Amino acid sequence: MNYTKPSADRLLNMLEQKIIVFDGAMGTMIQQQALTEDDFRGSSFLEHPSPLKGNNDLLSITRPDVIENIHLEFLESGANIIGTNTFNANRISQADYKLETSVSDINRAAVEIARKAVTKFQSGKSAEEIQSDHPIFVAGSIGPTNRTCSMSPDVNNPAYRAVTFDQIAEAYREQAVALIESGVDILLLETSFDTLNMKAGIYALESYFEEEGIRLPVFLSVTITDASGRTLSGQTLDAFYNSIHHAKPLFLGINCALGAKEMRPFVEELAHISEFP
């Protein structure tokens, strides 16, 4: 892949020299903060008509200090890549909170916080130390949305879909544009429970890259839901891999749902079949 962002060259060089550490889950770290409805509303959404507690992505606007501190904890633990607080920062997921029009603002605020945390962590270090010992990259987190293209939410109407491929692709594109314009180094299509959703995301990214003449590294991750080794939509790892192989991701992984012990055999299986790290 010919990446157009200079940080991609540093990332590729680093991959040849050492194991890269990604940060941990943002959601569980936020849950530990015991935040209230007032925290989620902040001063910007005092009069918003819908409850906002649980909309973790919104905290990038209303409690940026909380998100920055979480980033710093991961950086102090040795993370080389931190993911933005944007897992559900798309218009499909934000519709649950009636915040579709705030998608761009949420994503841009999240990137700004991540960059601020990196700057704070690296303050006092020389340029040589930063480049040789601990270069840090910001990955724009793009979650699976809260809808599925492959399955019906209505058991009495298996042909029904709550969302279309085009709607998913449009939502992904809107989010990706905000993340890219705000300066992320990597795009992370993550925690996929429905490969058709991920394919819509891949289509959205590839279309935008082609139109703009740019290309960023893309990471993909899938979720295996139980010991059967399948995704929620029923795919095996082998089927998932063949479905997304054309995207040529820089990284391909598994996350969420299972603990490390239960996940290990599936990581080993993916490592055997994948040409990607």
C-alpha positions in Angstrom: 0.0 0.0 0.0 1.2 3.5 -0.8 0.2 5.6 2.2 0.1 9.4 1.8 0.4 10.4 5.5 4.0 10.7 6.6 3.3 9.0 10.0 2.6 5.8 8.1 6.2 5.5 7.2 7.2 5.8 10.8 4.6 3.2 11.7 5.9 0.7 9.1 9.5 1.2 10.3 8.4 0.6 13.8 6.6 -2.6 12.9 9.9 -3.9 11.5 11.7 -3.2 14.8 9.4 -4.1 17.7 6.1 -5.3 18.9 3.6 -2.4 18.8 1.2 -2.0 21.8 -2.4 -0.8 21.2 -4.3 0.7 24.1 -7.1 -1.1 25.9 -10.9 -0.6 26.0 -12.2 2.9 26.4 -15.7 1.9 27.4 -14.8 -0.1 30.5 -12.4 2.7 31.6 -15.3 5.2 31.3 -17.6 2.9 33.3 -15.1 3.0 36.2 -15.6 6.8 36.5 -19.2 6.5 37.8 -20.4 9.5 35.7 -23.8 11.0 36.0 -26.3 12.4 33.6 -24.9 15.9 34.4 -21.5 14.8 33.3 -22.8 13.6 29.9 -24.8 16.8 29.4 -22.1 19.2 30.4 -22.9 22.9 29.7 -23.5 22.3 26.0 -26.4 19.9 26.2 -28.3 21.1 29.3 -31.6 21.5 27.4 -31.2 18.5 25.2 -34.6 16.6 25.1 -33.2 13.0 25.4 -31.3 11.3 28.2 -27.6 11.3 27.4 -26.1 9.1 30.1 -24.3 6.2 28.5 -23.3 8.2 25.3 -19.6 7.8 26.0 -18.6 9.4 22.8 -20.2 12.7 23.9 -17.8 12.9 26.8 -15.2 14.2 24.3 -17.2 17.4 24.3 -18.7 17.5 27.8 -15.9 15.9 30.0 -12.8 16.0 27.9 -10.7 15.8 31.1 -12.0 12.3 31.7 -11.1 11.1 28.2 -7.7 12.8 28.3 -6.8 11.1 31.6 -7.8 7.7 30.2 -5.5 8.3 27.2 -2.7 9.3 29.5 -3.1 6.1 31.6 -2.8 4.0 28.5 0.3 6.0 27.3 1.9 5.7 30.7 1.3 1.9 30.5 3.3 1.8 27.3 0.8 2.1 24.5 2.2 3.0 21.1 -1.3 3.5 19.6 -4.3 5.1 21.2 -7.8 4.9 19.8 -10.1 7.9 19.8 -13.2 8.0 21.9 -15.5 7.6 18.9 -16.7 4.0 18.9 -20.3 5.0 18.5 -19.7 8.5 16.9 -21.8 7.8 13.8 -25.2 9.1 12.9 -26.9 5.7 13.1 -25.8 5.1 16.7 -26.2 8.7 17.8 -29.8 8.7 16.6 -30.6 6.9 19.8 -29.7 10.1 21.6 -31.1 12.5 18.9 -27.5 13.7 18.3 -27.1 12.9 14.6 -26.1 16.5 13.8 -23.3 16.4 16.4 -21.4 13.5 14.8 -18.7 15.7 13.2 -18.2 17.8 16.4 -17.8 14.6 18.5 -15.2 13.1 16.2 -13.2 16.2 15.9 -13.2 16.8 19.6 -12.1 13.2 20.3 -9.1 13.6 17.9 -8.1 16.9 19.5 -8.2 15.2 23.0 -6.1 12.3 21.9 -3.5 14.6 20.3 -3.5 16.8 23.4 -2.8 13.7 25.6 0.1 12.6 23.3 1.6 16.1 23.5 1.3 16.1 27.3 2.8 12.7 27.6 5.8 13.5 25.3 6.5 16.9 26.9 10.0 17.0 28.2 11.2 14.3 25.8 13.7 15.1 23.0 12.8 14.5 19.4 15.3 11.7 19.3 13.7 10.0 22.3 10.2 10.4 20.8 11.2 8.9 17.5 13.4 6.1 18.8 11.9 5.0 22.1 8.2 5.8 22.0 6.6 7.2 18.9 2.8 7.4 19.3 0.0 7.1 16.8 -3.6 8.1 17.0 -6.2 5.6 15.5 -9.7 6.8 14.6 -12.0 4.3 16.2 -15.0 3.4 14.0 -17.3 0.9 15.7 -19.8 -1.5 14.1 -22.9 0.8 14.7 -25.9 -0.6 16.6 -27.6 -2.0 13.5 -26.9 -5.0 11.4 -27.2 -5.3 7.6 -27.3 -9.1 7.6 -30.0 -9.9 10.1 -33.6 -8.9 10.8 -34.5 -7.5 14.3 -38.0 -8.8 13.7 -38.4 -12.6 14.3 -41.7 -12.5 12.4 -40.2 -10.9 9.3 -36.8 -12.4 8.5 -36.5 -10.3 5.3 -36.8 -7.0 7.2 -33.6 -4.9 7.7 -33.4 -1.9 10.1 -30.7 -0.4 8.0 -29.3 -0.6 4.4 -25.8 -1.1 3.2 -25.8 2.4 1.7 -27.0 3.9 5.0 -24.2 2.2 6.9 -21.6 3.3 4.2 -22.8 6.9 4.4 -22.6 6.9 8.2 -19.1 5.5 8.1 -18.0 8.0 5.4 -19.2 10.9 7.5 -17.3 9.7 10.5 -14.2 8.9 8.6 -14.0 12.3 7.0 -14.2 14.0 10.3 -11.5 11.8 11.8 -9.2 12.1 8.8 -9.6 15.9 8.5 -8.8 16.1 12.3 -5.5 14.3 11.8 -5.7 10.7 12.8 -2.8 8.5 11.7 -4.8 5.3 11.3 -8.4 4.3 10.7 -9.7 1.4 12.9 -12.9 -0.4 11.7 -13.4 -2.4 14.8 -15.3 -5.0 16.8 -17.3 -6.2 13.8 -20.2 -8.5 14.6 -21.6 -8.3 11.1 -19.1 -8.6 8.2 -21.6 -6.8 5.8 -21.4 -3.8 8.0 -17.6 -3.9 7.9 -17.7 -4.3 4.1 -19.8 -1.1 4.0 -17.2 0.6 6.0 -14.4 -0.7 3.7 -16.4 0.6 0.7 -16.8 4.0 2.4 -13.1 4.3 3.1 -11.9 3.1 -0.3 -14.3 5.4 -2.1 -13.1 8.4 -0.1 -9.5 7.5 -0.5 -9.9 7.3 -4.3 -11.8 10.5 -4.6 -9.3 12.5 -2.5 -6.1 10.9 -3.7 -5.1 9.9 -0.1 -4.6 6.7 1.8 -4.2 6.0 5.5 -3.4 2.6 7.1 -6.5 0.7 8.0 -6.9 -1.8 10.9 -9.8 -4.3 11.0 -11.0 -6.3 14.0 -13.8 -8.8 14.3 -15.7 -10.1 17.3 -16.1 -13.9 17.9 -19.2 -14.1 20.1 -18.8 -17.6 21.7 -16.9 -20.9 21.7 -18.4 -21.9 18.3 -15.8 -19.5 16.7 -18.4 -17.6 14.8 -19.4 -14.0 14.5 -22.9 -12.9 15.6 -24.0 -13.0 12.0 -22.8 -16.7 11.7 -19.5 -16.4 9.9 -16.5 -18.5 10.7 -13.1 -16.8 10.9 -12.1 -18.3 7.6 -15.2 -16.9 6.0 -14.7 -13.5 7.6 -11.1 -13.4 6.4 -12.1 -14.2 2.8 -14.8 -11.5 2.9 -12.4 -8.7 3.8 -9.1 -9.9 2.3 -9.5 -7.5 -0.6 -9.2 -4.5 1.8 -5.5 -5.3 2.5 -5.6 -4.0 6.1 -2.3 -3.2 7.8 -3.5 -5.1 10.9 -6.2 -7.7 11.3 -7.4 -8.8 14.8 -10.0 -10.1 17.2 -11.4 -8.2 20.1 -14.3 -8.0 22.6 -16.9 -10.6 23.8 -14.4 -13.2 25.0 -11.7 -13.1 27.6 -8.0 -13.6 26.7 -8.0 -17.3 27.5 -11.1 -18.0 25.4 -9.9 -15.8 22.6 -6.5 -17.3 22.2 -7.3 -20.3 20.0 -9.2 -18.0 17.6 -6.3 -15.6 17.4 -4.0 -18.6 16.6 -6.5 -19.7 13.9 -6.5 -16.3 12.4 -2.7 -16.0 12.5 -2.5 -19.3 10.5 -4.8 -18.1 7.7 -4.0 -14.4 7.5 -1.3 -12.8 5.4 -1.7 -9.7 7.5 -0.2 -9.1 11.0 
